[in-house]
Amino acid sequence: MSKKYFKRYTVTSALPYANGPLHIGHLAGCYVPADIYVRYLRSQNREVAFICGSDEHGVAITIKATKEGKSPQEVVDHYHGLMKNSFEKFGISFDHYSRTSAPIHHETAQGFFTDLYQKGEFLEQSTEQYYDEEAKQFLADRYIVGTCPKCGNEHAYGDQCEKCGTSLSPTDLIHPKSKLSGGTPILKETKHWFLDLARYQDFLSQWILEEHGEDWKNNVLGQCRSWLEAGDGLQARSMTRDLEWGIPVPLPHATGKVLYVWFDAPIGYISSTKEWAQEKGIAWEPFWKDEGTKLVHFIGKDNIVFHCIIFPAILKAHGGYILPENVPANEFLNLEGEKISTSRNWAVWLHEYLEEFPGKQDELRYVLTANAPETKDNDFTWKDFQSRINSELVAIYGNFVNRALVLNQKFFNGQVPDRGELSPIDEEVLQEVAAFPEKIATSIEKYRFREALSLVMDLARVGNKYLADTEPWKEIKVNEARTQTILNLALNLAANLAIVSEPFLPFTAKKLLDLFGLTTSKWSDAGNLSLLKAHTSLGTLGLLFEKIEDEVVEQQVQKLMTTKTMNEATEKAVPEMKPLITYEDFAKLDMRVVTVLEAETMPKSKKLLKLRVDTGLGHRTVLSGVSEHFEPEFLVGKQVTMLINLAPRSMMGIDSEGMILMAEGNDGKLKLLHPHVPTSPGSVIS
């Protein structure tokens, strides 16, 4: 960890993409960790700008808009508001939350591009890129899928295979397909502006691996090495795209081109800071250009390359900007053993949690921090959620605070009692409590938030043990003065607990600090067991935390299982679309309504029925593999759909002269395709 003293901090969290609501993976990945860090810094009286905003550009927005029959702006307006509200409700204390559709962001991002262009930082190249002829647009990397050349995964994306982790280019894929139409894209020439990352290979290697090789997390360094130490080193990367929705490339000969979303999105941190500074009437430059400022990016592991390699290269090319001191990226949080998937609705959505667990934001913050994927992927389960709340928040933290307050209310009418002479056990507790703030602070400053939270809980355990050892409910019968001292120390310990837990449990801490009258408390107050003035009247609090009952957990698990069942049914019922055909291909098919005249089972076959049908052009024999779905007598007299110009095929010594067409439901059963009213045999389907 850097030992340099910083006079201010610029802390950012990854800009969430405005095409859907937030889920627990977002909170665990970067927003709760960043908020813990920022709340701690503020309690230390550090100057902080906590910056974020909605990422509102890119092809995914246009696709969402098309599906919903809305304009891209309507889509981002809706999700920007939803996400901003969720963050506020969970106490994510941004100093400013902006959006990349804001005019100030367009101006800032275009200014960066123009600066780099004028300095000759871009390579202007015409290349062949995949183009969807059906959708009439070039395809972003994530909208091309195909078979990974490394591991054979048939669902790899154009930029990465999520199964083996290999970084890819769209042209690396085997059998590429467009996610927009399902068809095979063609290669079409287009001109773009590439940032030549190779120019910054040596700079990035020294800055990341040498200067920060000791203080950055291993998972971050490992991913950076995979890029920096690849066989061919860093390659030029396009900073523009062929799209309608986005920030126009500020060049006269770039009609129809927009800035690559990963060029403009990180610059959103800067434009958001500008907007915040304008509103406050202060200068924004010190937060991005002063060497006395510490810049920290909180992100998920899928954003490491953009924040550690591409954005720093952009800042270096521009000049005058500080680089991040740390990028403490987290790994992924899974849900009940499976990867969170927004498209499959496999998630715990924050807006739904707020409705179903009103007033329990701290409970979720606690569980997500205690189980944070800091060094490896981790798993959220509702059983673990229940266990941690019941056995930790309720049984340890809540138990101590509530016992101290209830006993004080019972014996001293809710007034902070006087403190008398201290016993050896009291002195021991004083020393023990005094050591906690520094230990917790050290863990926070090293971005070990799970470790820091466990220390907070250890402080609550100290309080429980102190009450158990001193037994004030017994002591009151023989020595009231001694009981006063015990409860004075216990209440002060609870006040200390509130201060050091505020970064993690802000709503709970506020309740306690307000109760104790410590609304202006700072981290420097922690460790002091003389915070509360004697004879101060304390109000009543009630239970800090409630137990989570089995039926509540069962409801949430059942909700997910219902989602899984629906997904499985949908995936089975709606197979991937086959490649596109032309009308001329379709016109070759002669499909007609026919009437089944006879039906019988085929000897030695479990699947085939032998049908005699009237095609309107004569009678034909057709073998159909439907015996497991229909009794022969059921089909006699039915009108069904038949492909009559399929070349005859010999099966079991009989020529089958066509094919009966069926629909397979998500239950695996076949259904007849027939007219809703009787029609003449031979009626053409067109």
C-alpha positions in Angstrom: 0.0 0.0 0.0 1.3 3.5 -0.9 2.6 5.4 2.1 2.1 8.8 0.3 0.0 11.3 2.1 -3.0 12.5 0.2 -4.9 15.7 0.9 -8.0 14.7 -1.0 -9.7 11.6 -2.6 -11.6 11.1 -5.8 -13.4 7.8 -5.5 -15.4 6.3 -8.4 -17.7 3.4 -8.8 -18.3 1.8 -12.2 -21.0 3.5 -14.1 -24.0 1.1 -14.2 -25.5 0.4 -17.6 -28.9 1.9 -18.0 -30.7 -1.0 -19.7 -32.1 -2.7 -16.6 -32.5 -2.5 -12.8 -29.8 -3.1 -10.3 -29.3 -6.4 -8.5 -27.2 -7.7 -5.5 -24.3 -8.5 -7.8 -23.9 -4.8 -8.5 -24.0 -3.9 -4.8 -21.5 -6.5 -3.8 -19.2 -5.9 -6.8 -18.3 -2.2 -6.3 -21.0 0.0 -4.8 -21.1 -1.2 -1.2 -17.3 -1.5 -1.0 -16.9 2.0 -2.4 -19.5 3.4 0.0 -17.7 1.7 3.0 -14.4 3.3 2.0 -15.9 6.7 1.4 -17.9 6.8 4.6 -14.7 5.8 6.5 -12.8 8.6 4.8 -15.4 11.2 5.7 -15.4 10.1 9.3 -11.6 10.8 9.2 -12.4 14.3 8.0 -10.7 13.6 4.6 -11.8 15.7 1.6 -13.7 13.3 -0.7 -15.5 13.4 -4.0 -17.5 10.1 -4.5 -18.5 10.1 -8.1 -20.7 7.9 -10.3 -23.4 8.1 -13.0 -25.5 6.1 -15.4 -23.7 4.7 -18.5 -26.3 5.4 -21.2 -24.7 4.7 -24.6 -24.1 1.6 -26.7 -25.9 -0.9 -28.9 -27.6 -2.6 -26.0 -29.6 0.5 -25.3 -30.9 0.7 -28.9 -31.9 -3.0 -28.8 -33.7 -2.5 -25.6 -35.5 0.5 -27.1 -36.6 -1.5 -30.2 -37.9 -4.3 -28.1 -39.9 -2.0 -25.8 -41.1 0.3 -28.7 -39.4 3.3 -27.1 -36.7 5.8 -28.0 -33.3 5.2 -26.5 -33.6 8.3 -24.4 -36.9 7.0 -22.9 -35.1 3.8 -22.0 -32.2 5.5 -20.3 -34.4 8.0 -18.5 -36.4 5.2 -17.0 -33.5 3.1 -15.8 -31.4 6.1 -14.7 -34.2 7.1 -12.3 -34.7 3.5 -11.1 -31.0 3.0 -10.4 -30.6 6.3 -8.7 -33.5 5.6 -6.4 -32.1 2.2 -5.5 -28.7 3.6 -4.7 -30.3 6.3 -2.5 -32.5 3.8 -0.6 -29.4 1.6 0.1 -27.4 4.5 1.5 -24.8 4.6 -1.3 -23.7 8.1 -0.5 -22.5 9.5 -3.8 -21.5 13.1 -3.8 -22.7 13.2 -7.3 -24.6 10.8 -9.6 -24.7 12.0 -13.2 -25.4 10.4 -16.6 -23.5 10.1 -19.9 -26.3 11.5 -21.9 -25.8 14.9 -20.1 -24.5 17.7 -22.4 -21.5 18.3 -20.1 -20.4 14.7 -20.7 -20.8 14.9 -24.5 -18.7 18.0 -24.4 -16.0 16.5 -22.1 -15.8 13.2 -24.1 -15.6 14.9 -27.4 -12.9 17.2 -26.0 -10.8 14.2 -25.0 -11.2 12.7 -28.5 -10.3 15.9 -30.2 -7.2 16.4 -28.0 -5.9 12.9 -28.8 -6.7 13.3 -32.5 -4.8 16.5 -32.8 -1.8 14.9 -31.0 -1.8 12.1 -33.6 -2.7 9.4 -31.0 -5.2 7.7 -33.3 -4.6 5.3 -36.1 -7.2 5.9 -38.8 -7.8 2.6 -40.4 -10.3 0.9 -42.8 -11.1 -2.6 -41.7 -13.6 -5.3 -42.4 -16.1 -5.7 -39.6 -19.2 -7.9 -39.2 -22.4 -6.4 -40.6 -25.9 -7.7 -40.1 -27.7 -7.4 -43.5 -31.1 -8.1 -41.9 -30.7 -5.5 -39.1 -28.8 -3.2 -41.5 -26.1 -2.3 -39.0 -22.5 -3.1 -37.9 -22.4 -5.4 -34.9 -20.7 -4.6 -31.6 -18.5 -7.4 -30.3 -21.1 -8.5 -27.7 -23.7 -8.9 -30.4 -21.7 -11.6 -32.3 -21.7 -15.1 -30.9 -20.1 -18.2 -32.1 -17.8 -21.1 -31.2 -14.7 -20.3 -29.2 -11.6 -21.5 -31.1 -9.9 -22.3 -27.8 -12.4 -24.4 -25.9 -15.2 -25.1 -28.3 -17.8 -23.2 -26.3 -20.7 -22.6 -28.8 -21.9 -19.4 -27.0 -18.7 -17.3 -26.9 -19.0 -13.5 -27.5 -17.1 -11.5 -30.1 -14.8 -10.1 -27.4 -14.4 -12.9 -24.9 -15.3 -16.5 -24.1 -16.9 -16.5 -20.7 -16.3 -20.2 -20.3 -12.5 -20.2 -20.7 -11.8 -16.5 -20.3 -10.0 -16.1 -23.6 -10.0 -12.6 -25.1 -11.3 -12.7 -28.7 -11.9 -10.7 -31.7 -15.2 -11.3 -33.6 -13.3 -12.7 -36.6 -11.8 -15.4 -34.3 -15.2 -17.0 -33.8 -16.1 -20.2 -35.6 -19.6 -20.0 -37.2 -20.4 -16.4 -36.1 -24.0 -15.4 -35.8 -25.7 -12.1 -35.1 -27.6 -11.8 -31.9 -29.9 -9.3 -33.6 -31.3 -11.5 -36.3 -29.8 -14.9 -35.8 -28.3 -14.8 -39.3 -24.7 -15.1 -40.4 -23.1 -11.7 -40.6 -21.0 -10.6 -43.5 -17.7 -8.7 -43.4 -18.0 -5.1 -44.6 -15.4 -2.4 -44.9 -15.7 0.6 -42.5 -13.3 3.3 -41.2 -12.5 3.8 -37.5 -10.0 5.5 -35.2 -7.8 3.2 -33.2 -5.9 4.0 -30.0 -2.4 2.5 -30.4 -2.0 0.9 -27.1 1.3 -0.6 -28.1 2.8 2.9 -27.6 1.9 2.6 -23.9 3.1 -1.0 -23.4 6.3 -0.1 -21.5 4.6 2.7 -19.5 1.7 0.5 -18.4 4.0 -2.4 -17.5 6.1 -0.2 -15.3 3.3 1.7 -13.7 1.1 -1.4 -12.9 3.6 -4.3 -12.4 6.5 -2.3 -10.8 4.9 0.7 -9.1 1.8 -1.1 -7.9 2.9 -4.7 -7.9 2.8 -4.8 -4.1 -0.4 -2.9 -3.3 -2.9 -3.9 -6.0 -5.0 -7.0 -5.5 -3.6 -10.2 -7.1 -6.8 -10.8 -9.2 -6.3 -7.3 -10.7 -2.6 -7.8 -11.3 -3.2 -11.2 -12.8 -5.6 -9.9 -15.4 -3.3 -7.0 -16.3 -0.4 -9.4 -16.8 -2.5 -11.5 -19.2 -2.8 -8.4 -21.4 0.6 -6.9 -20.9 2.6 -10.1 -21.2 0.6 -11.7 -24.1 2.7 -12.9 -27.0 2.1 -9.9 -29.3 1.7 -7.4 -26.5 -1.0 -4.7 -26.5 -2.8 -4.1 -29.8 -4.5 -1.0 -31.2 -8.1 -0.8 -30.2 -10.9 1.0 -32.0 -12.3 4.0 -30.1 -15.2 4.5 -32.5 -18.3 2.6 -33.6 -20.9 2.6 -36.4 -24.0 3.4 -34.4 -26.8 6.0 -34.3 -27.1 6.2 -30.5 -24.0 7.6 -28.7 -21.7 10.6 -28.7 -20.9 11.7 -32.3 -17.3 11.5 -33.3 -16.2 15.2 -33.5 -14.7 15.1 -37.0 -16.2 16.5 -40.2 -15.7 13.2 -42.1 -17.2 10.9 -39.4 -20.9 10.9 -40.2 -22.6 7.9 -38.6 -19.8 7.3 -36.2 -20.0 7.5 -32.4 -17.4 7.2 -29.6 -16.9 3.7 -28.4 -18.8 3.3 -25.1 -15.7 2.2 -23.3 -13.9 5.4 -24.5 -16.6 7.7 -23.2 -17.8 5.9 -20.1 -14.7 6.3 -17.9 -14.5 9.9 -19.0 -18.0 10.1 -17.3 -16.2 10.2 -14.0 -14.5 13.4 -15.0 -17.7 15.0 -16.5 -19.7 14.0 -13.4 -17.0 15.7 -11.2 -17.2 18.8 -13.3 -21.0 18.9 -12.9 -20.7 18.4 -9.2 -18.1 21.1 -8.8 -20.2 23.5 -10.8 -23.1 22.9 -8.5 -21.0 23.5 -5.5 -19.2 26.5 -6.9 -15.7 24.9 -6.5 -12.9 24.0 -8.9 -13.0 20.4 -10.3 -9.4 20.3 -11.5 -7.8 19.5 -8.1 -9.8 16.3 -8.0 -8.3 15.0 -11.3 -5.1 17.0 -11.8 -3.5 17.5 -8.4 -0.8 15.0 -7.4 -2.0 15.3 -3.8 -5.3 13.6 -4.8 -5.7 9.9 -4.5 -7.9 8.4 -7.3 -9.5 5.0 -6.6 -11.7 3.1 -9.0 -14.1 0.5 -7.5 -15.2 -1.9 -10.2 -16.1 -5.6 -11.0 -13.5 -7.9 -12.6 -15.1 -7.6 -16.0 -14.0 -3.9 -16.1 -10.4 -4.4 -15.1 -8.9 -4.0 -18.5 -10.8 -0.8 -19.2 -9.8 0.9 -15.9 -6.2 -0.4 -15.6 -5.1 -0.3 -19.3 -7.3 1.6 -21.7 -8.5 4.5 -19.5 -5.0 5.1 -18.0 -3.6 5.1 -21.6 -6.2 7.7 -22.6 -5.3 9.8 -19.5 -1.6 9.5 -20.2 -2.1 10.4 -23.9 -4.0 13.5 -23.0 -1.6 14.5 -20.2 -2.2 16.6 -17.1 -4.4 14.0 -15.3 -3.5 11.8 -12.3 -3.7 8.0 -12.6 -5.5 5.7 -10.2 -3.6 4.8 -7.1 -5.7 1.6 -6.8 -8.3 -0.4 -8.6 -9.6 -2.8 -6.0 -11.8 -4.9 -8.3 -14.0 -7.6 -6.9 -14.8 -10.9 -8.5 -18.4 -12.0 -9.3 -21.2 -12.8 -6.9 -23.2 -15.9 -7.9 -26.8 -16.6 -6.7 -27.7 -20.0 -5.3 -24.8 -21.6 -7.1 -25.5 -20.1 -10.5 -24.2 -17.0 -12.3 -26.4 -14.0 -11.9 -28.2 -13.4 -15.3 -30.3 -10.4 -16.0 -31.7 -11.8 -19.2 -32.8 -15.0 -17.4 -34.2 -13.0 -14.4 -31.8 -15.0 -12.2 -31.1 -12.2 -9.7 -32.2 -10.5 -6.5 -33.4 -7.2 -7.8 -32.8 -4.3 -5.4 -36.1 -2.5 -6.1 -37.9 -5.8 -5.3 -35.8 -6.4 -2.1 -36.8 -3.0 -0.9 -40.5 -3.9 -1.3 -40.2 -7.3 0.2 -37.8 -6.4 3.1 -38.8 -2.9 4.1 -36.3 -1.2 6.4 -33.7 -4.0 6.1 -31.1 -2.3 3.9 -28.4 -2.8 6.4 -29.1 -6.5 6.7 -28.4 -6.9 3.0 -25.3 -4.6 3.1 -24.0 -6.7 6.0 -24.4 -10.0 4.2 -23.0 -8.8 0.9 -19.9 -7.4 2.8 -19.4 -10.5 5.0 -19.7 -12.7 1.9 -18.0 -10.3 -0.6 -16.2 -11.8 -3.6 -13.0 -9.9 -2.8 -10.5 -12.4 -4.1 -12.6 -15.1 -5.8 -16.2 -15.6 -7.0 -18.6 -16.1 -4.1 -22.1 -17.3 -3.7 -25.2 -15.6 -2.2 -27.8 -18.0 -0.8 -31.0 -17.1 1.1 -30.1 -19.7 3.8 -26.8 -17.9 4.4 -28.6 -14.6 4.4 -30.9 -15.9 7.1 -28.0 -17.5 9.1 -25.8 -14.4 9.1 -28.7 -12.1 10.2 -30.0 -14.4 12.9 -26.7 -15.7 14.3 -24.6 -12.5 13.8 -26.6 -9.3 13.5 -29.4 -10.4 15.9 -27.4 -12.7 18.2 -24.2 -10.7 18.6 -24.6 -7.0 17.5 -28.2 -6.5 18.3 -28.1 -8.7 21.4 -25.3 -6.6 23.0 -26.8 -3.2 22.2 -30.3 -4.2 23.3 -29.2 -5.8 26.5 -27.2 -2.7 27.5 -30.1 -0.4 26.8 -32.8 -2.6 28.4 -30.8 -3.1 31.5 -30.0 0.6 31.8 -33.7 1.5 31.3 -34.7 -1.1 33.9 -32.2 0.0 36.6 -31.6 3.7 35.9 -34.6 4.9 34.0 -32.8 5.2 30.8 -30.2 7.8 32.0 -26.5 7.3 31.5 -25.3 6.3 35.0 -22.2 7.7 36.7 -18.9 5.9 36.4 -17.1 4.9 39.6 -13.9 3.2 40.4 -12.7 0.8 37.6 -12.0 -2.8 38.3 -9.2 -4.9 36.5 -11.9 -6.3 34.1 -13.0 -2.7 33.3 -9.4 -1.6 32.6 -8.9 -4.6 30.3 -12.0 -3.7 28.3 -10.9 -0.1 28.0 -7.6 -1.2 26.5 -9.2 -3.8 24.2 -11.8 -1.3 22.9 -9.1 1.4 22.3 -7.3 -0.9 19.9 -10.2 -1.6 17.6 -10.5 1.6 15.6 -6.9 1.4 14.3 -7.2 -2.3 13.4 -10.5 -1.7 11.5 -9.1 1.4 9.8 -6.0 -0.5 8.6 -8.3 -3.2 7.0 -10.4 -0.6 5.3 -7.5 1.3 3.9 -6.2 -2.0 2.5 -9.6 -2.6 0.9 -10.2 -5.7 3.1 -13.8 -4.9 3.9 -14.7 -8.4 5.0 -11.9 -8.4 7.5 -12.9 -5.0 8.7 -16.5 -6.0 9.2 -15.4 -9.1 11.2 -13.5 -6.8 13.5 -16.6 -4.7 14.0 -18.4 -7.9 15.0 -15.5 -8.8 17.3 -16.1 -5.5 19.1 -19.7 -6.4 19.6 -18.5 -9.8 21.0 -16.3 -7.9 23.5 -19.5 -6.1 24.7 -21.4 -9.3 25.1 -18.6 -10.9 27.0 -18.2 -7.9 29.2 -21.9 -8.1 30.2 -21.7 -11.8 30.7 -18.6 -11.6 32.9 -19.8 -8.7 35.1 -23.5 -9.8 35.3 -25.0 -6.4 36.1 -28.5 -8.0 36.6 -27.0 -9.8 39.7 -24.7 -7.0 40.8 -27.6 -4.5 41.1 -28.8 -6.5 44.1 -25.6 -6.0 46.1 -23.8 -3.0 44.6 -25.6 -0.3 42.7 -22.5 1.9 42.3 -20.7 -1.0 40.6 -23.7 -1.7 38.4 -23.6 2.0 37.3 -20.0 1.7 36.2 -20.7 -1.5 34.3 -23.6 0.0 32.4 -21.8 3.3 31.8 -19.0 1.3 30.1 -21.4 -0.9 28.2 -23.3 2.1 26.8 -20.0 3.8 25.8 -18.9 0.6 24.1 -22.2 0.6 22.2 -21.5 4.1 21.1 -18.1 3.1 19.9 -19.7 0.2 18.0 -22.0 2.7 16.3 -19.1 4.8 15.2 -17.0 2.1 13.7 -20.0 0.3 12.1 -21.3 3.4 10.4 -19.4 2.7 7.1 -21.0 -0.7 6.9 -24.4 -0.3 8.6 -25.2 3.4 8.1 -29.0 3.2 9.0 -28.3 1.2 12.2 -25.5 3.4 13.2 -27.6 6.6 12.7 -30.3 5.1 15.0 -27.7 4.6 17.7 -25.8 7.8 17.3 -29.0 9.8 17.4 -30.0 7.9 20.5 -26.7 8.7 22.2 -26.7 12.3 21.0 -23.5 11.8 19.0 -24.6 13.2 15.6 -21.3 14.9 15.0 -19.1 11.9 16.0 -15.9 11.1 14.0 -13.6 8.2 13.7 -11.2 9.9 16.2 -14.0 9.5 18.8 -13.9 5.8 18.6 -11.8 3.9 21.1 -12.9 6.4 23.8 -15.1 4.9 26.5 -16.0 8.4 27.9 -18.1 9.6 25.1 -21.4 9.7 26.9 -22.1 12.3 29.6 -23.6 11.0 32.9 -27.3 11.7 33.5 -28.0 12.1 29.7 -31.5 10.7 29.1 -31.6 8.0 26.4 -34.8 7.2 24.6 -36.1 3.7 23.8 -34.9 1.9 20.7 -36.6 -1.4 20.3 -34.9 -4.3 18.5 -32.2 -3.3 16.2 -32.6 -6.4 14.0 -35.3 -9.0 13.6 -34.9 -12.7 13.0 -35.5 -13.9 9.5 -38.1 -16.8 9.7 -37.9 -20.0 7.7 -41.0 -19.2 5.7 -39.6 -15.9 4.5 -36.5 -17.7 3.1 -38.6 -20.4 1.6 -40.7 -17.8 -0.3 -37.5 -16.3 -1.8 -36.1 -19.7 -2.7 -39.4 -20.7 -4.3 -39.5 -17.4 -6.2 -36.1 -18.3 -7.7 -37.1 -21.9 -8.4 -40.2 -20.7 -10.3 -37.9 -18.5 -12.4 -35.6 -21.4 -13.1 -38.6 -23.6 -14.2 -39.9 -20.9 -16.5 -36.4 -20.4 -17.9 -36.0 -24.1 -18.6 -39.4 -24.2 -20.2 -38.7 -21.2 -22.3 -35.3 -22.4 -23.4 -36.8 -25.7 -24.4 -39.9 -24.2 -26.0 -38.0 -21.6 -28.0 -34.9 -23.1 -29.6 -32.4 -20.9 -31.3 -33.5 -19.6 -34.6 -32.1 -21.3 -37.7 -30.1 -19.3 -40.2 -32.1 -16.9 -42.3 -33.5 -18.0 -45.7 -34.7 -16.0 -48.6 -38.3 -15.9 -49.9 -37.1 -18.0 -52.9 -36.1 -20.7 -50.4 -39.5 -20.6 -48.7 -41.3 -20.7 -52.1 -39.8 -24.1 -52.8 -41.7 -25.7 -49.9 -45.1 -27.1 -50.9 -47.1 -27.4 -47.6 -50.8 -28.4 -47.8 -53.6 -29.5 -45.6 -54.2 -33.3 -46.0 -56.8 -35.7 -44.5 -55.7 -38.9 -42.7 -57.7 -41.8 -44.2 -56.0 -44.7 -42.4 -53.5 -45.1 -39.6 -51.7 -48.2 -38.2 -48.7 -49.1 -36.2 -45.5 -50.3 -37.9 -44.3 -53.7 -36.7 -41.0 -53.7 -34.9 -41.1 -49.9 -34.5 -41.9 -47.9 -31.3 -42.1 -44.6 -33.0 -43.5 -45.0 -36.6 -47.1 -44.9 -37.7 -48.1 -45.8 -41.2 -50.6 -43.2 -42.5 -52.7 -43.1 -45.7 -53.6 -39.5 -46.6 -55.6 -37.7 -49.1 -53.5 -34.8 -50.5 -56.1 -33.5 -53.0 -53.8 -34.7 -55.7 -54.2 -38.3 -54.8 -53.6 -40.7 -52.0 -50.1 -41.2 -50.5 -48.4 -43.3 -47.8 -46.4 -41.4 -45.1 -44.4 -42.8 -42.2 -44.5 -40.5 -39.2 -42.7 -40.9 -35.9 -45.7 -40.0 -33.7 -46.8 -43.3 -32.2 -45.6 -42.3 -28.8 -47.9 -39.3 -28.9 -51.1 -40.4 -30.8 -53.1 -43.6 -31.0 -53.7 -44.6 -34.7 -57.5 -44.4 -34.4 -57.2 -40.9 -33.0 -55.6 -39.6 -36.2 -58.1 -41.1 -38.7 -60.3 -38.4 -40.1 -58.0 -35.6 -38.8 -56.8 -32.9 -41.1 -53.1 -32.2 -40.7 -50.3 -30.2 -42.3 -47.9 -32.0 -44.7 -44.9 -31.1 -46.8 -45.8 -32.9 -50.0 -42.9 -32.1 -52.2 -40.3 -33.8 -50.0 -38.4 -36.4 -51.9 -39.6 -40.0 -51.0 -37.5 -41.8 -48.4 -37.4 -45.5 -47.9 -37.9 -46.7 -44.3 -38.4 -50.3 -43.2 -39.1 -51.3 -46.8 -41.8 -48.6 -47.4 -41.4 -45.4 -49.3 -42.6 -42.4 -47.2 -44.0 -39.8 -49.7 -43.8 -36.6 -47.7 -43.7 -35.4 -44.1 -46.4 -34.6 -41.6 -45.6 -31.4 -39.7 -46.1 -31.1 -36.0 -45.4 -28.6 -33.2 -43.4 -29.7 -30.1 -44.5 -28.0 -26.9 -42.3 -27.2 -23.9 -43.6 -30.4 -22.3 -42.0 -32.4 -25.2 -45.4 -33.5 -26.5 -46.3 -33.2 -30.2 -49.4 -31.2 -31.3 -51.2 -31.4 -34.6 -51.1 -28.4 -37.0 -54.6 -28.3 -38.6 -57.1 -25.6 -39.9 -59.5 -24.3 -37.3 -62.4 -25.2 -39.7 -62.5 -28.1 -42.2 -61.1 -27.4 -45.6 -60.5 -29.2 -48.9 -57.6 -31.7 -48.9 -54.8 -30.1 -50.9 -55.4 -26.6 -49.6 -52.1 -24.7 -50.0 -50.4 -23.2 -47.0 -48.7 -19.9 -48.0 
